[in-house]
């Protein structure tokens, strides 16, 4: 009986630790949030970050690649979306960069971008 109580106390402690550390790490780890919004004549991809980012953009056929220079690990957040122009998102992490790949449904698309600073958005 004492052994069962000890095991349940240890198990409860482990669950509590995992829960609290999940809350702590989710609040402190920087994030990049990807979202899409369709308008009648265009689709807008919004890249939001928990702090300012340095980036370059490169277009190749039906792909738009956003290279983010950073040595900080990000948590990537992406919700489900439906778009007439945007097909999918992908990402890859290197030693000091992330590459966000935005695949479109069309080859001959044009793009433009602007940034906001509070919160940081591209």
Secondary structure, DSSP 8 states (H G I E B T S, - for coil): -HHHHHHHHHHHHHHHHHHHHHHHHHHHS-EEEEEEEE-SS-EEEEEEESS--EEEEEEETTEEEEEEE-SS--EEEE-----SSEEEEEEEE-SSEEEEEEEES-SS-------EETTEE-
